[in-house]
Amino acid sequence: MTTSNHHARTRRETDPQSPTSVWYFIGAVFAFTLPNMLFDDFGGWPRILFLTLGLIVMVAGFVQLRREFRAKSRRAESPRRGG
């Protein structure tokens, strides 16, 4: 791993302003709306598949959001325990 790559990874892990759960929710919105926007002649099954995909991505987003909240609370508690 290069130094710049390691630095970027470390910065991402410690930067509270870089939530990745947001991207899961954005992906879910695209999965929900894409069939209606691009394919007017889609039947019922493809729409159900995209709806299911959107729900799965949304659940994954909630799981990631929970991880981020836990990591944030651990970072907030760690200075109190150390001192």
Secondary structure as UniProt FT lines:
FT   HELIX           3..14
FT   TURN            16..17
FT   HELIX           21..38
FT   TURN            40..41
FT   HELIX           44..82
//
